[in-house]
Amino acid sequence: MDTTRPDQPARRFRYDAQTRGGIALTGTVEAPDQETARDALADTPVRMLTLEAEPPATPRPLRGDDFFAFNQQLAQLTDAGLPIESGLRLIAQDMRRGRLAASIKAVADDLDRGRSLPEAFEQHRKLFPPLYARLVDAGIRGNRLSGVLLNLSRHLETMRRLRSALWQALAYPLVVSVVLVLVLGGIGLLIVPEFRELYADFGTELPLATQVALAISDWTLALVAVFFGVLLGLPLLGWAMARLGHAGWLRDTLLIRLPLLGPALRRNMMARWCDLLRQGVAAGLNLPEALELTSQAIGSRPIQHDTARLIDTVSAGQPLDAVPRLDVVPASVPASMQLASDHADLAAMLGDLATMYEQQADLRLNTLQVMLAPIVLILIGGVVAATVLVLFLPLVKITSSLI
C-alpha cells in the first residue's frame, strides 16, 4: 500500500492487524508519517493492532552489475530527452525498496533540496565509482550527458565481456587442478599405505624415488589442506587488499608477469585505459584531467606511473612522443596520440586503439585457452604416470628375485 505524494519522501511502516473474522494480518504501508499511515489503514476493513516505522535502508555503493544496470537505465532515459533529475526519481521509484534504492533516492533527495547534480554526486561520491561524478559533471558542462552515459555503458559492457573471457580461460585449468589434487590425495591416503605394507612384508630395499613418494604420502592431508587454503585464500587476499586500497597488487606484481596470462592482462588494461581516456576526452576534459581520471579508474600502479609521466610531459609543453620509455603503455600509443591531437581527432583515435587492444586481448585469451588444455593434460598424464611408476618400480625387483 502506497500513500505517499510525489513531493514528500516515503517511509515504510509495518503493521499487525486483525480482520473482523479474527484472522491475523501483517503488512507494510508507505506514507510520509505515522499519522498518514494510520489514516490509510483506518479506511480498510481491518482492526490495526500495532504500527511501527521500519528503519530506513542504509545506502549501498553501486558496483559491478548493479552500477551497470543503473547507468544503462539512466543513459536510456537521458537519451530519450528526460532530465537526469527526473530519470533518477523514476529509477528510484521503480526499485522502491532495498539498499540500492536508498542509494539512488539519496541523490534524488539532494536534487529535491535544490542541489545541482554534480553537488549531489559529490555529496554521495562513496556510493558510485570514482570516475562517475566527474564524467557526469563534464557531460553536463559540455551539454553531451546522454552521449557520455551511453559511452560509459558501452565501456562497461566491453569490460564485462573481457573479464568473462578471462575467467573462462582460467576456469578449465583451475577445475582440472582441483580434480588432480583430489585424485593424488586419494592415492596418497588409500593406495600408498597398502604398497608400504606390501614392501615392508617383503623387506626389499626401495628405490630412492619410491622412498620419496612414500615420505610425501605422509604429508598428504597437509599438502591438500595447503592447496585448498591457497585456493580459497587468494580471493580473501584480493578482498582484503581491495579494502586496504591495493586491489591491483597481486595483478601488478605476479599475474602480469606470467608467460601466457601476462600479455593478455597487459592488453586488457590497455584496452580499458584507451577507452576510458577516450571517454574523458569526449566528455570535454582537457588531456591532463582525462589522463588523471583514467589513471585513478584503472587502479594499476604501472599504469599510474606511466600516466603520471605522460601528464608531466603534457604539462611541460612537450609533445607526447617525447616521453621516455614507459613500463606498460607501448611507445606507439603516445606517438599516435600526439599525431591525432595535431589533427584534432584524439577521441576517435583512442577509440580505434581501444578496439585494437580489445581484439588483441581476445586473441591472447583464445590462445591461452587453446594452449592450456594440452599443457594441463600433459601435466596430469605426467604426474599420474610418475606416481604409478614410482609405486610399482619395486615390484619389478621383487618379481625378478622370485623367478
DRENDO-1510 file (C-alpha; in Angstrom, 1 decimal, always signed):
<recs>
REC; n; res; u; v; w
REC; 1; MET; +0.0; +0.0; +0.0 .
REC; 2; ASP; +1.4; +3.4; -1.1 .
REC; 3; THR; +0.0; +6.7; +0.3 .
REC; 4; THR; +3.0; +8.9; -0.5 .
REC; 5; ARG; +2.8; +12.1; -2.5 .
REC; 6; PRO; +5.5; +13.0; -5.1 .
REC; 7; ASP; +6.8; +16.0; -3.1 .
REC; 8; GLN; +7.2; +14.0; +0.2 .
REC; 9; PRO; +9.8; +11.4; +1.0 .
REC; 10; ALA; +8.3; +8.0; +1.7 .
REC; 11; ARG; +8.7; +5.9; +4.9 .
REC; 12; ARG; +7.7; +2.4; +5.4 .
REC; 13; PHE; +5.5; +1.3; +8.4 .
REC; 14; ARG; +4.9; -2.3; +9.4 .
REC; 15; TYR; +1.6; -3.1; +10.9 .
REC; 16; ASP; -0.1; -6.0; +12.6 .
REC; 17; ALA; -3.9; -6.1; +12.2 .
REC; 18; GLN; -6.9; -8.4; +12.5 .
REC; 19; THR; -9.9; -8.9; +10.3 .
REC; 20; ARG; -13.4; -8.9; +11.6 .
REC; 21; GLY; -13.3; -12.7; +11.5 .
REC; 22; GLY; -10.3; -12.8; +13.8 .
REC; 23; ILE; -7.7; -13.6; +11.1 .
REC; 24; ALA; -4.3; -12.0; +11.9 .
REC; 25; LEU; -2.6; -9.9; +9.2 .
REC; 26; THR; +0.8; -8.3; +8.8 .
REC; 27; GLY; +2.0; -6.0; +6.1 .
REC; 28; THR; +3.6; -2.7; +5.3 .
REC; 29; VAL; +2.3; +0.7; +4.2 .
REC; 30; GLU; +4.3; +3.6; +2.7 .
REC; 31; ALA; +3.4; +7.1; +4.0 .
REC; 32; PRO; +5.2; +10.4; +4.8 .
REC; 33; ASP; +4.5; +10.0; +8.5 .
REC; 34; GLN; +2.8; +7.6; +11.0 .
REC; 35; GLU; -0.4; +9.6; +11.2 .
REC; 36; THR; -1.0; +9.4; +7.5 .
REC; 37; ALA; -0.2; +5.6; +7.6 .
REC; 38; ARG; -2.7; +5.2; +10.4 .
REC; 39; ASP; -5.4; +7.1; +8.5 .
REC; 40; ALA; -4.8; +5.0; +5.4 .
REC; 41; LEU; -5.3; +1.8; +7.4 .
REC; 42; ALA; -8.4; +3.2; +9.1 .
REC; 43; ASP; -10.1; +3.1; +5.7 .
REC; 44; THR; -9.6; -0.6; +5.4 .
REC; 45; PRO; -11.9; -3.3; +6.9 .
REC; 46; VAL; -9.2; -4.4; +9.5 .
REC; 47; ARG; -8.5; -3.6; +13.1 .
REC; 48; MET; -5.0; -2.3; +13.5 .
REC; 49; LEU; -3.1; -3.7; +16.5 .
REC; 50; THR; +0.4; -2.2; +16.1 .
REC; 51; LEU; +2.1; +0.3; +13.7 .
REC; 52; GLU; +5.8; +0.8; +13.7 .
REC; 53; ALA; +8.2; +2.6; +11.4 .
REC; 54; GLU; +10.8; +0.4; +9.7 .
REC; 55; PRO; +14.4; +1.7; +10.0 .
REC; 56; PRO; +15.5; +3.3; +6.7 .
REC; 57; ALA; +17.6; +1.2; +4.4 .
REC; 58; THR; +21.3; +2.0; +4.6 .
REC; 59; PRO; +22.6; +3.2; +1.1 .
REC; 60; ARG; +24.9; +0.7; -0.5 .
REC; 61; PRO; +27.6; +1.6; -3.0 .
REC; 62; LEU; +26.7; +0.7; -6.6 .
REC; 63; ARG; +29.3; -1.6; -8.1 .
REC; 64; GLY; +29.5; -4.3; -10.7 .
REC; 65; ASP; +26.2; -5.4; -12.3 .
REC; 66; ASP; +24.2; -3.0; -10.1 .
REC; 67; PHE; +26.0; +0.0; -11.3 .
REC; 68; PHE; +25.9; -1.3; -14.9 .
REC; 69; ALA; +22.1; -1.7; -14.8 .
REC; 70; PHE; +21.7; +1.7; -13.1 .
REC; 71; ASN; +23.9; +3.6; -15.6 .
REC; 72; GLN; +22.3; +1.8; -18.6 .
REC; 73; GLN; +18.8; +2.7; -17.4 .
REC; 74; LEU; +19.8; +6.3; -16.7 .
REC; 75; ALA; +21.5; +6.6; -20.1 .
REC; 76; GLN; +18.4; +5.4; -21.9 .
REC; 77; LEU; +16.2; +7.8; -20.1 .
REC; 78; THR; +18.6; +10.7; -20.7 .
REC; 79; ASP; +18.9; +9.8; -24.3 .
REC; 80; ALA; +15.2; +9.9; -24.7 .
REC; 81; GLY; +15.3; +13.6; -23.5 .
REC; 82; LEU; +14.2; +13.1; -19.9 .
REC; 83; PRO; +16.1; +15.4; -17.5 .
REC; 84; ILE; +18.5; +13.4; -15.3 .
REC; 85; GLU; +16.8; +14.6; -12.1 .
REC; 86; SER; +13.5; +13.0; -13.3 .
REC; 87; GLY; +15.4; +9.9; -14.5 .
REC; 88; LEU; +16.9; +9.4; -11.1 .
REC; 89; ARG; +13.5; +9.7; -9.4 .
REC; 90; LEU; +11.9; +7.2; -11.8 .
REC; 91; ILE; +14.7; +4.7; -11.3 .
REC; 92; ALA; +14.4; +5.1; -7.5 .
REC; 93; GLN; +10.6; +4.7; -7.8 .
REC; 94; ASP; +11.0; +1.6; -9.9 .
REC; 95; MET; +13.3; +0.0; -7.4 .
REC; 96; ARG; +11.2; +1.2; -4.4 .
REC; 97; ARG; +12.9; -0.9; -1.7 .
REC; 98; GLY; +16.3; -2.1; -0.6 .
REC; 99; ARG; +19.7; -0.6; -0.1 .
REC; 100; LEU; +20.3; +0.1; -3.8 .
REC; 101; ALA; +17.1; +2.1; -4.0 .
REC; 102; ALA; +18.2; +4.0; -0.9 .
REC; 103; SER; +21.4; +4.9; -2.7 .
REC; 104; ILE; +19.6; +6.4; -5.7 .
REC; 105; LYS; +17.0; +8.1; -3.5 .
REC; 106; ALA; +19.8; +9.7; -1.6 .
REC; 107; VAL; +20.9; +11.5; -4.7 .
REC; 108; ALA; +17.3; +12.3; -5.8 .
REC; 109; ASP; +16.6; +13.8; -2.3 .
REC; 110; ASP; +19.6; +16.1; -2.6 .
REC; 111; LEU; +18.2; +17.2; -6.0 .
REC; 112; ASP; +14.9; +17.9; -4.3 .
REC; 113; ARG; +16.7; +20.1; -1.8 .
REC; 114; GLY; +18.0; +22.3; -4.6 .
REC; 115; ARG; +21.5; +20.9; -5.1 .
REC; 116; SER; +22.9; +20.6; -8.6 .
REC; 117; LEU; +23.6; +17.1; -9.9 .
REC; 118; PRO; +27.4; +17.4; -9.6 .
REC; 119; GLU; +26.9; +18.6; -6.0 .
REC; 120; ALA; +24.6; +15.7; -5.3 .
REC; 121; PHE; +27.1; +13.1; -6.7 .
REC; 122; GLU; +29.9; +14.7; -4.8 .
REC; 123; GLN; +27.9; +14.5; -1.6 .
REC; 124; HIS; +27.4; +10.8; -2.2 .
REC; 125; ARG; +30.6; +10.0; -4.0 .
REC; 126; LYS; +31.2; +6.9; -1.9 .
REC; 127; LEU; +28.1; +5.3; -3.5 .
REC; 128; PHE; +29.4; +5.5; -7.0 .
REC; 129; PRO; +32.7; +4.6; -8.8 .
REC; 130; PRO; +35.2; +7.4; -8.5 .
REC; 131; LEU; +35.1; +8.5; -12.2 .
REC; 132; TYR; +31.3; +8.7; -12.4 .
REC; 133; ALA; +30.7; +12.1; -10.8 .
REC; 134; ARG; +33.5; +13.7; -12.8 .
REC; 135; LEU; +32.2; +12.2; -16.1 .
REC; 136; VAL; +28.7; +13.3; -15.4 .
REC; 137; ASP; +29.9; +16.8; -14.5 .
REC; 138; ALA; +31.9; +17.0; -17.7 .
REC; 139; GLY; +28.9; +15.8; -19.7 .
REC; 140; ILE; +26.7; +18.4; -18.2 .
REC; 141; ARG; +29.2; +21.2; -18.8 .
REC; 142; GLY; +29.7; +20.0; -22.4 .
REC; 143; ASN; +25.9; +19.5; -23.0 .
REC; 144; ARG; +26.5; +15.9; -24.0 .
REC; 145; LEU; +25.4; +14.0; -20.9 .
REC; 146; SER; +23.4; +11.3; -22.8 .
REC; 147; GLY; +26.4; +10.6; -25.0 .
REC; 148; VAL; +28.8; +10.3; -22.0 .
REC; 149; LEU; +26.4; +7.9; -20.2 .
REC; 150; LEU; +25.9; +5.8; -23.3 .
REC; 151; ASN; +29.6; +5.6; -24.0 .
REC; 152; LEU; +30.2; +4.6; -20.4 .
REC; 153; SER; +27.6; +1.8; -20.8 .
REC; 154; ARG; +29.4; +0.5; -23.8 .
REC; 155; HIS; +32.7; +0.6; -21.9 .
REC; 156; LEU; +31.2; -1.3; -19.0 .
REC; 157; GLU; +29.8; -3.9; -21.4 .
REC; 158; THR; +33.2; -4.3; -23.0 .
REC; 159; MET; +34.9; -4.7; -19.7 .
REC; 160; ARG; +32.4; -7.3; -18.5 .
REC; 161; ARG; +33.0; -9.3; -21.7 .
REC; 162; LEU; +36.8; -9.1; -21.3 .
REC; 163; ARG; +36.5; -10.2; -17.6 .
REC; 164; SER; +34.2; -13.0; -18.6 .
REC; 165; ALA; +36.6; -14.2; -21.3 .
REC; 166; LEU; +39.5; -14.1; -18.8 .
REC; 167; TRP; +37.6; -16.2; -16.2 .
REC; 168; GLN; +36.6; -18.7; -18.9 .
REC; 169; ALA; +40.2; -19.0; -19.9 .
REC; 170; LEU; +41.3; -19.7; -16.3 .
REC; 171; ALA; +38.3; -21.9; -15.3 .
REC; 172; TYR; +39.5; -25.1; -17.1 .
REC; 173; PRO; +43.0; -25.3; -15.6 .
REC; 174; LEU; +41.6; -24.4; -12.2 .
REC; 175; VAL; +39.0; -27.1; -12.2 .
REC; 176; VAL; +41.4; -29.7; -13.6 .
REC; 177; SER; +44.0; -28.7; -10.9 .
REC; 178; VAL; +41.4; -29.3; -8.2 .
REC; 179; VAL; +40.5; -32.7; -9.6 .
REC; 180; LEU; +44.2; -33.7; -9.9 .
REC; 181; VAL; +44.8; -32.7; -6.3 .
REC; 182; LEU; +41.8; -34.7; -5.1 .
REC; 183; VAL; +43.0; -37.8; -7.1 .
REC; 184; LEU; +46.5; -37.5; -5.8 .
REC; 185; GLY; +45.2; -37.0; -2.3 .
REC; 186; GLY; +43.1; -40.2; -2.7 .
REC; 187; ILE; +46.1; -42.1; -3.9 .
REC; 188; GLY; +48.2; -40.9; -1.0 .
REC; 189; LEU; +45.6; -41.7; +1.6 .
REC; 190; LEU; +44.2; -45.0; +0.3 .
REC; 191; ILE; +46.7; -46.7; -2.1 .
REC; 192; VAL; +50.2; -45.7; -1.0 .
REC; 193; PRO; +49.7; -47.2; +2.6 .
REC; 194; GLU; +48.9; -50.6; +1.0 .
REC; 195; PHE; +52.1; -50.5; -1.0 .
REC; 196; ARG; +54.0; -49.5; +2.1 .
REC; 197; GLU; +52.8; -52.6; +4.0 .
REC; 198; LEU; +53.4; -54.8; +1.0 .
REC; 199; TYR; +57.0; -53.7; +0.6 .
REC; 200; ALA; +57.6; -53.9; +4.4 .
REC; 201; ASP; +56.5; -57.6; +4.3 .
REC; 202; PHE; +59.0; -58.4; +1.5 .
REC; 203; GLY; +61.7; -56.4; +3.3 .
REC; 204; THR; +63.2; -55.3; +0.0 .
REC; 205; GLU; +65.3; -52.1; -0.4 .
REC; 206; LEU; +63.2; -49.4; -2.1 .
REC; 207; PRO; +64.5; -47.1; -4.9 .
REC; 208; LEU; +65.0; -43.5; -3.8 .
REC; 209; ALA; +62.1; -42.3; -5.9 .
REC; 210; THR; +59.7; -44.7; -4.1 .
REC; 211; GLN; +61.1; -43.6; -0.7 .
REC; 212; VAL; +60.4; -40.0; -1.6 .
REC; 213; ALA; +56.9; -40.9; -2.8 .
REC; 214; LEU; +56.2; -42.8; +0.5 .
REC; 215; ALA; +57.6; -39.9; +2.5 .
REC; 216; ILE; +55.4; -37.4; +0.7 .
REC; 217; SER; +52.3; -39.5; +1.3 .
REC; 218; ASP; +52.7; -39.0; +5.0 .
REC; 219; TRP; +52.0; -35.3; +4.4 .
REC; 220; THR; +49.1; -35.9; +2.0 .
REC; 221; LEU; +46.4; -34.2; +4.2 .
REC; 222; ALA; +48.7; -31.3; +5.0 .
REC; 223; LEU; +49.5; -30.7; +1.3 .
REC; 224; VAL; +45.9; -31.0; +0.2 .
REC; 225; ALA; +44.9; -28.5; +3.0 .
REC; 226; VAL; +47.6; -26.1; +1.9 .
REC; 227; PHE; +46.4; -26.3; -1.7 .
REC; 228; PHE; +42.8; -25.5; -0.9 .
REC; 229; GLY; +43.9; -23.0; +1.7 .
REC; 230; VAL; +45.8; -21.1; -1.0 .
REC; 231; LEU; +42.9; -21.6; -3.5 .
REC; 232; LEU; +40.4; -20.1; -1.0 .
REC; 233; GLY; +42.8; -17.6; +0.5 .
REC; 234; LEU; +43.6; -15.8; -2.8 .
REC; 235; PRO; +40.1; -14.4; -3.2 .
REC; 236; LEU; +40.1; -13.4; +0.5 .
REC; 237; LEU; +43.5; -11.8; +0.0 .
REC; 238; GLY; +42.2; -9.9; -3.0 .
REC; 239; TRP; +39.2; -8.7; -1.0 .
REC; 240; ALA; +41.5; -7.6; +1.9 .
REC; 241; MET; +43.8; -5.8; -0.5 .
REC; 242; ALA; +40.8; -4.0; -2.1 .
REC; 243; ARG; +39.6; -2.9; +1.3 .
REC; 244; LEU; +43.1; -1.5; +2.0 .
REC; 245; GLY; +43.2; +0.3; -1.3 .
REC; 246; HIS; +45.7; -2.1; -3.0 .
REC; 247; ALA; +43.3; -4.1; -5.2 .
REC; 248; GLY; +45.7; -4.5; -8.1 .
REC; 249; TRP; +48.8; -5.6; -6.1 .
REC; 250; LEU; +48.5; -9.3; -7.0 .
REC; 251; ARG; +47.8; -8.5; -10.6 .
REC; 252; ASP; +50.6; -5.9; -10.9 .
REC; 253; THR; +53.3; -7.9; -9.1 .
REC; 254; LEU; +52.6; -11.5; -10.2 .
REC; 255; LEU; +49.9; -12.2; -12.7 .
REC; 256; ILE; +51.0; -9.6; -15.3 .
REC; 257; ARG; +54.5; -11.3; -15.4 .
REC; 258; LEU; +53.3; -14.8; -16.2 .
REC; 259; PRO; +54.2; -16.1; -19.6 .
REC; 260; LEU; +50.8; -16.8; -21.1 .
REC; 261; LEU; +48.5; -14.8; -18.9 .
REC; 262; GLY; +50.6; -11.6; -18.6 .
REC; 263; PRO; +50.3; -10.5; -22.3 .
REC; 264; ALA; +46.5; -10.9; -22.2 .
REC; 265; LEU; +46.3; -8.9; -19.0 .
REC; 266; ARG; +48.5; -6.1; -20.3 .
REC; 267; ARG; +46.4; -5.8; -23.5 .
REC; 268; ASN; +43.2; -5.9; -21.4 .
REC; 269; MET; +44.5; -3.0; -19.3 .
REC; 270; MET; +45.5; -1.0; -22.4 .
REC; 271; ALA; +42.0; -1.5; -23.9 .
REC; 272; ARG; +40.5; -0.2; -20.7 .
REC; 273; TRP; +43.0; +2.7; -20.5 .
REC; 274; CYS; +42.4; +3.8; -24.1 .
REC; 275; ASP; +38.6; +3.5; -23.8 .
REC; 276; LEU; +38.4; +5.4; -20.5 .
REC; 277; LEU; +40.8; +8.1; -21.8 .
REC; 278; ARG; +38.6; +8.4; -24.9 .
REC; 279; GLN; +35.5; +9.0; -22.7 .
REC; 280; GLY; +37.3; +11.7; -20.7 .
REC; 281; VAL; +38.4; +13.5; -23.9 .
REC; 282; ALA; +34.9; +13.1; -25.5 .
REC; 283; ALA; +33.3; +14.4; -22.3 .
REC; 284; GLY; +35.2; +17.7; -22.7 .
REC; 285; LEU; +38.0; +17.2; -20.2 .
REC; 286; ASN; +41.4; +18.5; -21.1 .
REC; 287; LEU; +44.1; +15.9; -21.7 .
REC; 288; PRO; +45.8; +16.1; -18.2 .
REC; 289; GLU; +42.4; +15.8; -16.5 .
REC; 290; ALA; +41.4; +12.9; -18.7 .
REC; 291; LEU; +44.7; +11.1; -18.1 .
REC; 292; GLU; +44.4; +11.6; -14.3 .
REC; 293; LEU; +40.8; +10.4; -14.3 .
REC; 294; THR; +41.8; +7.3; -16.3 .
REC; 295; SER; +44.8; +6.5; -14.1 .
REC; 296; GLN; +42.6; +6.6; -11.0 .
REC; 297; ALA; +39.9; +4.4; -12.6 .
REC; 298; ILE; +42.3; +1.7; -13.8 .
REC; 299; GLY; +43.9; +1.4; -10.4 .
REC; 300; SER; +47.1; -0.3; -11.7 .
REC; 301; ARG; +50.4; +1.0; -10.3 .
REC; 302; PRO; +52.4; +0.5; -13.5 .
REC; 303; ILE; +49.6; +2.3; -15.5 .
REC; 304; GLN; +49.5; +5.1; -12.9 .
REC; 305; HIS; +53.3; +5.5; -13.1 .
REC; 306; ASP; +53.2; +5.7; -16.9 .
REC; 307; THR; +50.2; +8.0; -16.9 .
REC; 308; ALA; +52.0; +10.4; -14.5 .
REC; 309; ARG; +54.9; +10.6; -16.8 .
REC; 310; LEU; +52.5; +11.4; -19.7 .
REC; 311; ILE; +50.9; +14.1; -17.6 .
REC; 312; ASP; +54.3; +15.6; -16.7 .
REC; 313; THR; +55.2; +15.7; -20.4 .
REC; 314; VAL; +52.0; +17.4; -21.4 .
REC; 315; SER; +52.2; +19.9; -18.5 .
REC; 316; ALA; +55.7; +20.8; -19.6 .
REC; 317; GLY; +54.5; +21.7; -23.1 .
REC; 318; GLN; +56.4; +18.8; -24.7 .
REC; 319; PRO; +54.9; +16.5; -27.4 .
REC; 320; LEU; +53.7; +13.2; -26.2 .
REC; 321; ASP; +56.0; +11.3; -28.4 .
REC; 322; ALA; +59.0; +12.8; -26.5 .
REC; 323; VAL; +58.1; +10.9; -23.3 .
REC; 324; PRO; +60.8; +8.4; -22.3 .
REC; 325; ARG; +60.2; +4.7; -22.5 .
REC; 326; LEU; +57.2; +3.6; -20.4 .
REC; 327; ASP; +56.6; +0.4; -18.5 .
REC; 328; VAL; +53.2; -0.8; -19.7 .
REC; 329; VAL; +52.0; +1.7; -22.3 .
REC; 330; PRO; +53.6; +0.9; -25.7 .
REC; 331; ALA; +55.6; +3.7; -27.3 .
REC; 332; SER; +53.3; +3.7; -30.3 .
REC; 333; VAL; +50.4; +4.9; -28.1 .
REC; 334; PRO; +51.9; +8.3; -27.1 .
REC; 335; ALA; +53.1; +8.8; -30.7 .
REC; 336; SER; +49.6; +8.1; -32.1 .
REC; 337; MET; +48.0; +10.4; -29.5 .
REC; 338; GLN; +50.3; +13.2; -30.5 .
REC; 339; LEU; +49.6; +12.7; -34.2 .
REC; 340; ALA; +45.8; +12.6; -33.5 .
REC; 341; SER; +46.0; +15.7; -31.3 .
REC; 342; ASP; +47.6; +17.6; -34.1 .
REC; 343; HIS; +44.7; +16.7; -36.3 .
REC; 344; ALA; +42.0; +17.3; -33.6 .
REC; 345; ASP; +41.0; +13.6; -33.8 .
REC; 346; LEU; +42.2; +12.3; -30.4 .
REC; 347; ALA; +38.9; +10.7; -29.2 .
REC; 348; ALA; +38.4; +8.7; -32.5 .
REC; 349; MET; +42.0; +7.5; -32.5 .
REC; 350; LEU; +41.7; +6.4; -28.8 .
REC; 351; GLY; +38.6; +4.5; -29.7 .
REC; 352; ASP; +40.5; +2.7; -32.5 .
REC; 353; LEU; +43.3; +1.9; -30.2 .
REC; 354; ALA; +40.8; +0.6; -27.6 .
REC; 355; THR; +39.2; -1.7; -30.2 .
REC; 356; MET; +42.6; -2.9; -31.4 .
REC; 357; TYR; +43.8; -3.8; -27.9 .
REC; 358; GLU; +40.5; -5.4; -27.1 .
REC; 359; GLN; +40.8; -7.6; -30.1 .
REC; 360; GLN; +44.4; -8.5; -29.2 .
REC; 361; ALA; +43.3; -9.3; -25.7 .
REC; 362; ASP; +40.6; -11.6; -27.1 .
REC; 363; LEU; +43.2; -13.3; -29.3 .
REC; 364; ARG; +45.6; -13.8; -26.4 .
REC; 365; LEU; +42.9; -15.2; -24.3 .
REC; 366; ASN; +41.8; -17.6; -27.1 .
REC; 367; THR; +45.4; -18.6; -27.5 .
REC; 368; LEU; +45.6; -19.1; -23.7 .
REC; 369; GLN; +42.6; -21.4; -23.8 .
REC; 370; VAL; +44.0; -23.4; -26.7 .
REC; 371; MET; +47.5; -23.8; -25.2 .
REC; 372; LEU; +46.4; -24.5; -21.6 .
REC; 373; ALA; +44.3; -27.6; -22.5 .
REC; 374; PRO; +47.1; -29.7; -23.9 .
REC; 375; ILE; +49.6; -28.3; -21.2 .
REC; 376; VAL; +47.2; -29.3; -18.4 .
REC; 377; LEU; +46.6; -32.8; -20.0 .
REC; 378; ILE; +50.3; -33.4; -20.4 .
REC; 379; LEU; +50.9; -32.3; -16.8 .
REC; 380; ILE; +48.2; -34.6; -15.5 .
REC; 381; GLY; +49.4; -37.5; -17.6 .
REC; 382; GLY; +53.0; -36.9; -16.4 .
REC; 383; VAL; +52.1; -36.7; -12.7 .
REC; 384; VAL; +49.9; -39.8; -12.8 .
REC; 385; ALA; +52.4; -41.8; -14.8 .
REC; 386; ALA; +55.3; -40.8; -12.5 .
REC; 387; THR; +53.2; -41.8; -9.4 .
REC; 388; VAL; +52.3; -45.2; -10.9 .
REC; 389; LEU; +55.9; -45.7; -11.9 .
REC; 390; VAL; +57.5; -45.0; -8.5 .
REC; 391; LEU; +54.9; -47.1; -6.7 .
REC; 392; PHE; +55.3; -50.2; -9.0 .
REC; 393; LEU; +59.0; -49.9; -9.6 .
REC; 394; PRO; +59.9; -52.1; -6.5 .
REC; 395; LEU; +57.6; -54.8; -7.7 .
REC; 396; VAL; +59.8; -55.3; -10.7 .
REC; 397; LYS; +62.7; -56.0; -8.4 .
REC; 398; ILE; +60.6; -58.3; -6.2 .
REC; 399; THR; +59.3; -60.2; -9.2 .
REC; 400; SER; +62.8; -60.7; -10.5 .
REC; 401; SER; +64.1; -62.1; -7.2 .
REC; 402; LEU; +61.2; -64.6; -7.1 .
REC; 403; ILE; +61.9; -66.0; -10.6 .
</recs>
